[in-house]
Amino acid sequence: LSDESVQPDDYIYVVGLEMYMDRLDLAEKDLEQGLERYPHDLDLLSGSAYLLRLKEDYQGVIKLYRDALEWADTAETQSELLGNIGDIYHELDDDNQAFKYYKRALKLNPDNALVLNNYAYFLSLLDKKLDMALSMAERAVALEPRNASYVDTYAWVLHRCGRNKEAKDVMR
C-alpha cells in the first residue's frame, strides 16, 4: 500500500481481507493511511465508519460523516451521508434527531431508497405518521422492486396500517 500507484480500491481490497481475518487493528491503520491519501473517497470513509461502529464509537461516526458533508459535491452524496447520520441517531435511540436527518436527506434526494425505507420502517415501529411511512415504503419499492428489505418494510407498514391481506400479498 505504500506504492505510489495504489488506488482507493486497492485499500478497500486489503482492508476487506484484514476484516475477514479479524485483523481490525491493521484494517484501521490501512484505512487511516488510505484516507490520508484519498480524503474524499466514500468507500474508505464508509470502511472507517464501519470500524467505528464496531467499537460503538457512534459520536466518532457522526463526526466522520458530518466532516464529509463539507466536501460532498453532489446532492446524492450529501443525501447518503445525512441518511447515514440518521441511522446512527436511530441506533442511539434518538429518533427525533434521526428523523431530522432523514428529512434533510430526502430534501436533497427524494429518491434515496435507503432513507425512504429506513424512515418508513422506524416511523412504523413508533406508530407515527403511518400514511407518510406507507408512501415512503411504496416509493422505495418502486425505486428498487427487487430489494427484499424494502419489500419487507412495505409489507410491514401495510400490516401496521391494518391492511393485512395486502401485506400478505406483498410478502408472497
N, C-alpha and C positions, 0 to 999 in steps of 0.2 A: 504493500500500500504506500510505500514511500516513493515509488517511481513517479516521475512527473506525468506519465501518460495515463495514470489511474483516473477513472471517471466515477461519478456517483454510483452508477450501477455496480461497479467493482466493489465498492464499500458495502453496498446492500447485500451482495452475494456472500462476501466474507462474514459480515455480521449475521446473516441468516444461518450460516454454518456454525458460528460461535454460539448462537442462541440454541440451535439444535443440540449442540454438545453441552449445553448448560454452562457455558463459559461467559456468563453475563458480565464479568469484570472486563474481559477482552472486548466484548461487544460494545460496552460503554466507552472504553478507551478509543476504539476504532471509530465509533460514531462521533465522538468529540473531535477527533482528527479530521474526519470527513466534513464535519460542519465548519471547521476552521477553513478548509479549502473551498467548500461549496456551501456557504452560509444560507443560501436561499433554496436549497434543494428540499422539496417537500417530503420525499421518501426518507431522506436522512433525518429530517425533523420528526417524521412520524415514528421512526425507529427509536429516537431518543425519548419521545413522549411515551412510547410503549414501555421502555425500560423504567422510566419514572413512575408509570402506573404500577408496574410490578412492585416497586419499592413503596407504593402507596404515597408517593410524593405528589399529591394532587395539586397543591399550590404551585409546585415546580412545573407541572404540565400546563396549568393555566398561564403561567408566566411565559413559557415557551411559545404557546400559541398566540398570546397577546403580542409578544415581540414580533412574531412572524407576520402579524397583520400589518405592520408598518412597511414591509417590503412586498407584500402580496399585491400583484399588479393586475389581477382580474377579479371581477365580481364573483366568479365561480370559486376561485381560490379563497377569497375572503369569506364567502359563504361556508365553505368547507371548514375553515378554521373556526368560525363562530359556532358552527354546529358541534365541532369537537369540544369547544369550551362548554357549550350547553350540556353535552353528555357528561362531562366531568362534574359540573354542578349537580346533575341528577345523581351521580354516584355519591356526592356529598350530602344527599338528601335536601338539597336546596332547589326545589322545583321552581320557585319564583324566579331565581336567577337563571335556571336552565331555560325556562320559557322566554325570558327576556332575550337571551342569546339566540334561541331558535327563531324568534320573530325577526331579529336583525338579520339572521342568515337568510330567511325566506324573502325578506325585503330586497336583498341583493340578488338572490337567485330563487325565484318562486318554484323552479323545477328541481330543487335539491331533494332528490327522492329519499335519501337517508334521513335528512332533517324532517321531511314530511312524515316519514314513518315513525321516527322516534318521538316526535312531538305528539303525534296522534296516539301512539301507544301510552305514553306517560300521562296524557290528559285522561285517557280512558281508565287507567288504573285509579285515578282520583275521582272518577265520575264527573269530570268537569267538561263543559263545552263539547258534549258528545257529537252534536251536529257538525261542529268545526272539525273535530277529530275524524269523523267519518269522511268528510270531504277531503281532508289531507290524506287519509289512508287510501281512498279511491284514486287520488291523483298519483300517489306513489306507485300503486299497482299499474295505473295507466302508463306511467313512465317506464316501469320495469316489470312487465307482466310475468316474467319467469323467475322473479326473485321470491323464493318460498317464504322468506321472513316477512316481506311486505304483504304477501297474500295472507299469511297467518295473522298479521296485525289487522288487516282489513276484516277478516272473519271475526276476530276478537272484538273489534269495535262494533261490528254489526250485532254480535251477541250482547255487548254491554248496552246497546240501544234497544234490546228486547226483540231483535229481528233474527231469531234463532234458526228458522228454516233457511233464510238467505245465508246465514253464516255456515250452516252445514253444506249448502250447495257450493259456496266458495271453497270450502275446505276439500270437498270432493274434486 
